[in-house]
């Protein structure tokens, strides 16, 4: 249940509230000249990749952000 709330809905299993969105977004240079999305974390102040490094379809694109913010707010 915890995993499902955190990584499929973006809801903290601890608080029951949605995870905060990134403070800002940018596109950073990636491998092969492909730009990758990054989000600025309001907790740790770091730029975090919010997309996959692989060229595959992702069912829940926000999962990369949600995994970071969930670990950052523990």
N, C-alpha and C positions, 0 to 999 in steps of 0.2 A: 504494500500500500504506500509506504513512504517513497519508494523509488518511483512509483507511478505518479504520485502527486508532484514530486520534484521535477521529474524529467519528461513528463508528457503534458503537464498542465502549467508548469512554472509556478507552482504554489508550494510555499514552505510547509513541510509536514509539521514543523515545530510551532509555527505561529498561525497557520491557516490563511496567511495573506500571500498575495502574489509577490514574486521576487521583483525588486526594483529594476527598471530598465537602465541601460548604460547612460551615463551623463552626456556623452557625445559619441559620434561615430566617424570613422574615416576609412579610407581604402589605402592599404599598405602594399608595397611591392611584394610579390610572391615569386615562387620558383617558376621558371619558364615564362616570365613576363606577365603572369596572371595576377591581377590585383585581388587581395583578400580583405574582407571586412574585419574591422576591429571596433571594439567598444571600450569606452573609458569607464573603469570601475570606480564607483563613488566610495567604496570601502577602503580599498588598498591603493587607489590612484594609479593603477597600471593599465596599459592598453592590452586588451585580451582579444585573441582571434575569436570571432563569432561565427565562423564558417569552417567547413572541412578543408583540410589540405589536399584531399583527394577529389578527383572529379567523379563523384558518384551522387546519385539522388539520395537525399536525406529526408526521412519521414517527418522529423521534427527539427527544423533548421535551428531553432532557438536553443537546442539542447547544449551546445557548447557554452553559451552565455550562462544558462541556468546551472550547469555543473560548476562553473567558476564561482558564481555568486553564492551558491549554496555552500561551497567549501570556504569561501571568504567570510561568511557571516556566522560561522559556527562559534 
